[in-house]
Amino acid sequence: MFPRNAWYVAATPDEIDEKPLGRTVCNERMVIYRPAAGQVAALEDFCPHRGAPLSLGRVCEGQLVCGYHGLAMGCDGKTVSMPGQRVQGFPKIRAFPVAEKYGFIWVWPGDPALAHTDKIHHLEWADNPEWAYGGGLYHIKCDYRLMVDNLMDLTHETYVHTTSIGQKEIDETPVSTKAEGDHVTTSRFMDQVMAPPFWRANLRGNHLPDDQPVDRWQVCHFHPPSHVMIEVGVALAGKGGYHADPKDKVYSVVVDFLTPETDKSMWYFWGMARKFNPRDKALTAQIKEGQGKVFAEDTQVLEEQQANLLRYPDRKLLMLNVDAGGVQARRIIDRLVAAEQPAAQQPRTLVA
């Protein structure tokens, strides 16, 4: 269903600044918290005393204290103390590898021995003054792979996002798909088109005219376990398109971290990093609001799609040319999941 030996975005720092956060990632119930300023920990969300969620507790002097009977837990999953009790024999609960990097909290739900932080997906725009970022979080009741399909084929924009980013030229322009190792790319380049409303607003945000033809691009990148980064933008027509000088274009990266919650639900950490006019905070807020509305439209479609697939589990779906990016991404996911399964036990050869 989903690879476990991988780093997933589990939270944003502001979600754990004041109290522990309970969150399920890859069917693992976790509690994420700060034992001290600048530190982060993730444990199984289960008190070994009576099974209460530790996320209902609080942090006191670096320890996670259960809100039911006051049991105090260390970052390693060992019970440190409990009022009136000796705790040496208390069972240890699971501690998950966790890291804070690029403005996100990442967790590793698989084998801790394999959890090296250099495997965290590199974000060139993070902590870079030439870029600005704004984003949010949606909980969506669908298989995360449906969102992978959605983001690797943007043909749906013409129909789902008619008032923001959709336009007929998306349908009329062929898309190319390329797979290299664990990286899948789908690309679409539209020349001499009029920008849709969302991009007209971005042109104005970079002090460019919004009533002239533009060259538009969409380059979708899938990286396992489930990250999709989409290079998007428009440039004044005839100025070089994707390769135009920054003064003649608006260039952004749509950020999509798709974190499975369960087999049929997910956490969607979405946002947009832009490489134009980065100091304009009002523009950042405006783009975030517009993008949030776009993704809310996707949410409705995906949840209804998931419900319909559950109603008709035996129906076979069509695979068309526009689905190639999602198909290739799913193959990578399937391969990684299969590689994590225990090797089948070999039959023993009987020797007479």
ABEGO torsion letter per residue (X at the ends): XBBABBBBBABBAAAAAABBBBBBBGGBBBBBBBABBGBBBBBBBBBAAAGBBAAABBBBGGBBBBAAAGBBBBAAGBBABBBGBBAAABBBBBBBBBBBBGGBBBBBABBAAABBAAABBBBAABGBAABBBBBBBBBBBBBAAAAAAAAABAAAAAAABAAAABBAAAAABBBBBBBBEABBBBBBBBBGBBBBAAAAAAAAAAGBBAABBBBBBBBBBBBOAABBBBBBEBBBBGAGEAABBAAABBBBBBBBBBBBABAABBBBBBBBBBBBGAABAAAAAAAAAAAAAAAAAAAAAAAAAAAAAAABAABBBBBBAAAAAAAAAAAAAAAAAAAABBBBBBBBBBBX
